[in-house]
Amino acid sequence: MTKENGSLWPRAVRAKYYNGRCDIYMFSSKHEASNVWQGISEKAKLIRQGARAEVENGKKTLFWFHSWACDKPLSSLVINPIPPNIEDTTMEELCDEKSRWKWDLFDE
């Protein structure tokens, strides 16, 4: 058995289940998923309830979809739709070089 990320088995699992992500939020239940994946997805929900994203440099922390500011993602708290131009942005992309918010991006 190989442990290489580029081998067939990990690539097949990533293509089928990962939704283009590689974090705790990639574990989402799908109707056609195997019983094993559904079990993993259910346990991941429990982990997410107590997990917080560590922002660090902000390159991997999604502003709207990671729990970095409170106990749930900001996307679950907003009243208006998230503007499409900043929907999948990272913390790094929403801050300037002095770590200040780029408020103009939120204007919409």
N, C-alpha and C positions, 0 to 999 in steps of 0.2 A: 504494500500500500504506500502511496506517495503522499507527501504533505505539501507539495508544491501548490501555490495558489493558482497557477496557470494550467493545472491538470484538468482533465475533463469533468470529473465529479464536482469539484467546487465551482467551476464555470457553469455547469448545468443548474446547480442549486441557486446560484446567484441570479442567473437569467430567469428562472421560474419564480422565485420568491422575494428577492431583495428590493424590488421597486426602485432600483437605481440608487439605493442608499447603502450605507455600511455603518450603522449605529443601532442603538436600542430601538429606534423607531422603525427599523426595517422589518421587524417581526409583526406583521399584520395578518390577521386571519383571512383566508380566502376560501370561498365555497368549494373549489375544486382541489384544495390542498390535502395532503396526506394527513392521517391521524397524528403522526409524529409532529408535523409542522403546526397543526392546530393546537397541539399540547404546548409546544414551545411558545406559540403566540399568546396563549392564555397566561402562561407564567411570565412572559415579558410584560404584560399589562400590570402585574403586581410590582415588578421591578420598576417600571416607569413611574408608578405612583410615588415612590420614595426617592427617585433619582433626580439629580440636577445636572445640567450640563456645566462643565467647567469651561469658561469662555477662553481663557488663555489669550492667544493672539487673535481670536475671532474668526480664523479662517475656516474652521469646521463647525462653528456654532450657527445654526439657522435661527435668525432673529424671531420669526413667527412660530416655528415648529419645534423648537427645543425648549425644555423647561429650564431656563437660565435665570429668570427674574422672580418667579414664584413657583408654586407647586404644580402648575400646568402650563402648557404652551400659551403664549399670548394670542395665538390664533383662536383659541377657545374662549377668549375674553372680549374680543373686539365686537362692536355693535355693527359697524359698517363693513362691507366687503374689503378685503385686503387689496390694495391697488396691484394690478398684475405686474407692473414694472418693479415692484419690490417684494413680491410674494415669496420667492425662493432665495432671497438674499441672505448673506451671512452677516454676522456682527461686523466683521472687518469692512465689508462693503458699505455699511451704513454709518461708519465713523470716518472722520478725517484723520490726518496724520497726528493730530494732538488729542485723539480719542474723544472728540466732540461729535455729537450727532449731526448728520447731514440732514437738517430739518427740511430743506427744499425737496428732498425725495419723498417726504410724507405729505406734501401739499395736496396731492390728489385726494 
